[in-house]
């Protein structure tokens, strides 16, 4: 019995040594392949591919350089579409009111919180509005905000708590938090 165990142990040891030698041989072969020189044709093809990539990058950079004035002009036109700060609050209030009337909802309250962006000559306005109406009307109101000529970025829309047994059963109240911008410089 003891002899069978010794023989079995030697066989396992022999197999492990063979596997280790095979692993070393494969590692040496892999290293040899990795360090082998490429043929001139392979090197030329690789350099051509790299050259094509660099040419494509240069072409794209030139296209960007050509388009920069048009992009700046579009940005300036976009920036000029914001109402001036002197009339911005009344403009936004009247537009929200018109959208609410058209959608058949009621705006219960509107609050504004300005934040200066002095590097761009803009003021970011956080607008909080409580809107109540039926579901379809609220959807029409939000759709009207999205389709407005003015920029309104809707951050959050949350269903507000209503006191029990107040108003019709199909009326919902939502709290909207959105952002818009005013020009602070001429």
Steps between C-alpha positions, in 0.01 A plus 500: 500500500781736590672418172186588296484841665869570426451395136192716470684796653790460253256483207327822609837668549612388153182637338544831682860528381391425141230769521748750641749427221225536238400833655860627488534388136178676400607817682834498315324445166255784574785734595683410178192578291443830678857616450525381138560768243220581258555465133550826310157456339335467839685803634405703189133400531499598868657838424250564218215425736644740758549767231136465386382544860713811543373647171141436608568679832652799318205517260252492790694774683495718186124447463451604862715810448291597196172446689597691817379843375159356405474324835588822686242690292233239580590515869473880500161479329389239756625718785312800359178296503499522881296791634687780674494481879304826520190340343583131540291426806183651354568329167533159663197557726280605209619212283435246777155652549421480128616139486289416806187659349556319171552166680204551733698489824544748781832630629465536875842652568822590322835571665827621350854451629771677295862388478754716317720354228724804468748341262226474233295807588203281590284434801375148559147507640362209700123503463279310744135476399201321653257396227163333546259354248400173344768263377454586131524872578823457695645299211396775254663760727831309517484442124446874453811570710702264284375657177541858616726740312670571831739259663341320794697209644264290711705363789233328706130436488348359818150421609414731789306407812141616509287528807228233510160581348605825338392568142383260232626144504670517159716804583868442566755744631861490382805695601727597212861604540643644180778728387518783252747778430500880475756727339665729752725681254414679176 
